[in-house]
């Protein structure tokens, strides 16, 4: 079995590559829920949904979130009542949130509901939230004030400086059932090219997960989400800088050194391999930019080769 | 000011007639929330919405619920996950539920949220839920077992025998702010032709409301929802029988005698006027079947004439 720590788009694309080269049922994704949020009374799990929609083949590649060919009847009607519509909820996407929220209200844990949703989409891989307990990424802005992650990420379009990030509830949280066993049994654990400080870090902050990976770091391979100093998507580059790291593969290596023995860096960063090694992480150079399913599959093959 | 105790369709139609003959701002509707329900994590208030959509001119006259010209994208997508889709939620209707649920989750009372929703629809009349506290109509089936009202009404299509009805939470509930003052100050209180045992009774069960009306019953006028022994819509006739009343204007008079001094009965029931009077209720004969807005306005004019 291959286990993948995944945030949103980077995790979803890597998983889409992986299921082309290993049987999907042998893939486990442990997904960040630190950016889950409550909107209009509904429980929204953005990263779980991005992974789900991508593996189901219904994701919207243009946006990196939501469902392709989505309709917007509900949002249009909601604008009658409120201008709090910065988090766009498509009609079909809303059905997922309604089902999840109803099941959670009925007492089902998020991991169970996630299994039901992925089964409904015909997904053979196993998706687990990092925890069934609420962990919420909170962002302290440099200008003052703390906001929930989606307010920073979507409403403020991550265009503001950040002073610190914390994962509220993480200390008291427990890994979802199956997470520790899956991560322990996997022949390879991959840390997807997701934002190390706001997508991977919350997963590692759930007690037990970071420790387990640290103990087997020689068979944990991370893929850098930073290529040539910049994030392919999202604010990973500026967040790394704002939180005191270098926005480079060396900075990523330093952040993940405790849990990953190997970092796959892009060919554009081949010259920084020595810096990664100096951070105590083995550097592997590959084409990491998954511009197509074929390239994602090629990257997945490379990861398997590194592990074996 | 004219106050109206309203359930769903009968209340909505009467209100639509009333606002044609008195300034809408001088109309207060106190609306049943005993059939409110939680669906997919959302708070749904069927009677408040039926009244709102009717007064806003967007209701679906064919169904008696929901919005005309509605689309069903979310429900179609929800069917991927569950067959619990017997309560149909249209896309535009869902926007109302989302807004309400989000505001309630943020701590706003239902009366405040209702004011916001009706303002967004440009409604000048005041709509108040009977209570901001949860009161839930529960239906004990003759075959055994107790179900929530919507399960009886929608899922079972009210095609099953009922042993008893109770209003869970009513004893501890308080009238919503403005309800008692509005009912006390109104020159006329109308009890709409709504189901007396499951639409009007829960309103009267909120402590203080029934007592207030009893004290001023001479200026409380009810309109019979039973015409020629049958309900115009819904299960009022069979519910009256199953709960030990006569399914006639006389049965309605007996149920409402404590709070209404006058009952308006349809011309079809003119022969039963004596029976109504024997129940201690003054009988007025009128054309009560609101087949058009014009007939609803005519009925409203007649109610005002009765009161003055």
Interface residues (C-beta under 8 A of the other chain):
Chain A: X38 X39 X40 X41 X42 X43 X71 X73 X74 X75 X76 X77 X78 X80 X81 X82 X84 X91 X92 X94 X95 X96 X98 X99 X100 X101 X102 X104 X105 X116 X117 X120 X121
Chain B: X38 X39 X40 X41 X42 X43 X71 X73 X74 X75 X76 X77 X78 X80 X81 X82 X84 X91 X92 X94 X95 X96 X98 X99 X100 X101 X102 X104 X105 X116 X117 X120 X121
